[in-house]
């Protein structure tokens, strides 16, 4: 699994924004689509909420191949 650490300077980042910021998707529409398709997990559980707030220490994975760790 490919792993990327993403540093944020705010209290949290929304899931769709994390995917865009990390370069995992090109547009918000792409983020919306893969989240709604159930291809994204947050802390090991499937998540279909684009506005899910991720805080430092949280992990999001796409298709079990790419992991984004919030720092």
TORKOL-4160 file (C-alpha; in steps of 0.2 Angstrom, whole numbers, padded with zeros to 4 digits, m for minus):
71
<pt num="1" X="0000" Y="0000" Z="0000"/>
<pt num="2" X="0007" Y="0017" Z="m0005"/>
<pt num="3" X="0007" Y="0029" Z="0010"/>
<pt num="4" X="0007" Y="0048" Z="0011"/>
<pt num="5" X="0007" Y="0059" Z="0026"/>
<pt num="6" X="m0003" Y="0075" Z="0024"/>
<pt num="7" X="0001" Y="0090" Z="0036"/>
<pt num="8" X="m0013" Y="0102" Z="0039"/>
<pt num="9" X="m0012" Y="0118" Z="0049"/>
<pt num="10" X="m0031" Y="0118" Z="0054"/>
<pt num="11" X="m0041" Y="0108" Z="0067"/>
<pt num="12" X="m0048" Y="0097" Z="0053"/>
<pt num="13" X="m0049" Y="0094" Z="0035"/>
<pt num="14" X="m0065" Y="0087" Z="0026"/>
<pt num="15" X="m0063" Y="0070" Z="0017"/>
<pt num="16" X="m0066" Y="0077" Z="m0001"/>
<pt num="17" X="m0054" Y="0091" Z="0002"/>
<pt num="18" X="m0040" Y="0079" Z="0008"/>
<pt num="19" X="m0042" Y="0069" Z="m0007"/>
<pt num="20" X="m0040" Y="0084" Z="m0018"/>
<pt num="21" X="m0026" Y="0092" Z="m0008"/>
<pt num="22" X="m0016" Y="0076" Z="m0008"/>
<pt num="23" X="m0018" Y="0074" Z="m0027"/>
<pt num="24" X="m0027" Y="0058" Z="m0026"/>
<pt num="25" X="m0041" Y="0065" Z="m0037"/>
<pt num="26" X="m0041" Y="0080" Z="m0049"/>
<pt num="27" X="m0058" Y="0088" Z="m0045"/>
<pt num="28" X="m0071" Y="0088" Z="m0032"/>
<pt num="29" X="m0083" Y="0079" Z="m0043"/>
<pt num="30" X="m0070" Y="0064" Z="m0044"/>
<pt num="31" X="m0069" Y="0065" Z="m0025"/>
<pt num="32" X="m0088" Y="0064" Z="m0023"/>
<pt num="33" X="m0089" Y="0050" Z="m0035"/>
<pt num="34" X="m0077" Y="0038" Z="m0027"/>
<pt num="35" X="m0083" Y="0042" Z="m0010"/>
<pt num="36" X="m0101" Y="0038" Z="m0015"/>
<pt num="37" X="m0095" Y="0022" Z="m0023"/>
<pt num="38" X="m0089" Y="0016" Z="m0006"/>
<pt num="39" X="m0071" Y="0016" Z="m0012"/>
<pt num="40" X="m0064" Y="0026" Z="0002"/>
<pt num="41" X="m0062" Y="0020" Z="0020"/>
<pt num="42" X="m0058" Y="0031" Z="0035"/>
<pt num="43" X="m0049" Y="0023" Z="0050"/>
<pt num="44" X="m0053" Y="0006" Z="0043"/>
<pt num="45" X="m0072" Y="0009" Z="0040"/>
<pt num="46" X="m0081" Y="0012" Z="0024"/>
<pt num="47" X="m0086" Y="0031" Z="0023"/>
<pt num="48" X="m0098" Y="0039" Z="0011"/>
<pt num="49" X="m0098" Y="0056" Z="0019"/>
<pt num="50" X="m0088" Y="0069" Z="0008"/>
<pt num="51" X="m0089" Y="0081" Z="0023"/>
<pt num="52" X="m0082" Y="0069" Z="0035"/>
<pt num="53" X="m0070" Y="0079" Z="0046"/>
<pt num="54" X="m0052" Y="0071" Z="0048"/>
<pt num="55" X="m0041" Y="0077" Z="0062"/>
<pt num="56" X="m0022" Y="0073" Z="0064"/>
<pt num="57" X="m0020" Y="0054" Z="0067"/>
<pt num="58" X="m0034" Y="0050" Z="0056"/>
<pt num="59" X="m0031" Y="0039" Z="0040"/>
<pt num="60" X="m0041" Y="0038" Z="0024"/>
<pt num="61" X="m0038" Y="0024" Z="0011"/>
<pt num="62" X="m0043" Y="0023" Z="m0007"/>
<pt num="63" X="m0047" Y="0006" Z="m0014"/>
<pt num="64" X="m0035" Y="m0002" Z="m0001"/>
<pt num="65" X="m0021" Y="0004" Z="m0012"/>
<pt num="66" X="m0017" Y="0022" Z="m0006"/>
<pt num="67" X="m0017" Y="0028" Z="0012"/>
<pt num="68" X="m0017" Y="0046" Z="0017"/>
<pt num="69" X="m0012" Y="0050" Z="0035"/>
<pt num="70" X="m0017" Y="0067" Z="0042"/>
<pt num="71" X="m0003" Y="0075" Z="0052"/>
